[in-house]
Amino acid sequence: MKQRALNWVAVDRATLAAHLQSARIDRSQALGETSLYHCHGASGESIAIALPDGSGLIVGITAAASPFFERRRRHPPADLPPR
């Protein structure tokens, strides 16, 4: 299983609204006065949380980096001249 880090940022109402308008909202749910939105956008998958005081949080999943493969140098056979 790949581990991916979460990053989050506290935002004001206007920034949260702009994020929701630019993303595709897959699911939403209200819990009391708090609203949760599962979004997909240009920056990837995120959860937007609208808090009762008008502020919000945007929680994103950092994409896992591809493993770095080092290309190994092949040594020419001893009987061949170097290139």
C-alpha positions as CSV (number, residue, x, y, z in Angstrom):
1,M,0.0,0.0,0.0
2,K,1.4,3.4,-1.0
3,Q,1.5,6.0,1.7
4,R,0.5,9.5,0.7
5,A,0.8,12.6,2.8
6,L,-2.1,14.9,3.5
7,N,-1.7,18.7,3.2
8,W,-4.3,21.1,4.5
9,V,-4.8,24.9,4.4
10,A,-7.2,27.1,6.3
11,V,-9.1,29.4,3.9
12,D,-11.7,32.2,3.9
13,R,-15.1,31.8,2.5
14,A,-14.2,33.4,-0.9
15,T,-11.3,31.0,-1.4
16,L,-13.4,28.0,-0.4
17,A,-16.1,29.1,-2.9
18,A,-13.6,29.5,-5.7
19,H,-12.2,26.0,-4.9
20,L,-15.6,24.4,-5.1
21,Q,-16.5,26.2,-8.3
22,S,-13.3,25.0,-10.0
23,A,-13.6,21.4,-8.9
24,R,-16.0,18.6,-9.7
25,I,-17.9,17.7,-6.5
26,D,-18.4,14.0,-6.3
27,R,-20.1,13.8,-2.9
28,S,-21.3,16.2,-0.2
29,Q,-22.6,15.9,3.3
30,A,-23.8,18.2,6.0
31,L,-22.9,17.4,9.6
32,G,-24.8,19.9,11.8
33,E,-23.6,23.3,10.5
34,T,-20.5,21.9,8.8
35,S,-20.5,20.9,5.2
36,L,-18.1,18.4,3.6
37,Y,-17.3,18.2,-0.1
38,H,-15.3,15.4,-1.8
39,C,-13.8,17.1,-4.9
40,H,-11.7,16.3,-7.9
41,G,-9.9,19.2,-9.7
42,A,-6.8,20.1,-11.6
43,S,-4.7,19.7,-8.5
44,G,-6.1,16.3,-7.8
45,E,-8.4,14.9,-5.1
46,S,-9.4,17.1,-2.1
47,I,-11.9,17.4,0.7
48,A,-13.3,20.9,1.3
49,I,-14.8,21.6,4.7
50,A,-17.1,24.6,5.2
51,L,-17.1,25.6,8.9
52,P,-20.0,27.4,10.7
53,D,-18.0,30.5,11.3
54,G,-17.6,31.1,7.5
55,S,-14.0,29.8,7.3
56,G,-13.0,26.6,5.7
57,L,-10.4,23.9,5.3
58,I,-9.1,22.3,2.1
59,V,-7.4,19.0,2.6
60,G,-5.5,17.5,-0.3
61,I,-3.7,14.3,-0.9
62,T,-0.1,14.7,-2.0
63,A,0.5,12.5,-5.0
64,A,3.0,9.7,-4.3
65,A,6.3,10.3,-6.1
66,S,7.3,7.6,-8.6
67,P,10.3,5.6,-7.4
68,F,13.6,6.8,-8.8
69,F,15.3,4.1,-10.8
70,E,19.0,4.5,-11.3
71,R,20.3,3.4,-14.6
72,R,23.2,1.1,-14.0
73,R,26.2,1.5,-16.2
74,R,27.1,-1.6,-18.1
75,H,30.8,-2.2,-18.3
76,P,32.0,-3.4,-21.7
77,P,33.6,-6.8,-21.7
78,A,37.3,-6.7,-21.1
79,D,38.2,-7.8,-24.7
80,L,36.3,-4.9,-26.4
81,P,37.9,-1.5,-26.7
82,P,36.1,1.3,-24.8
83,R,33.8,3.6,-26.9
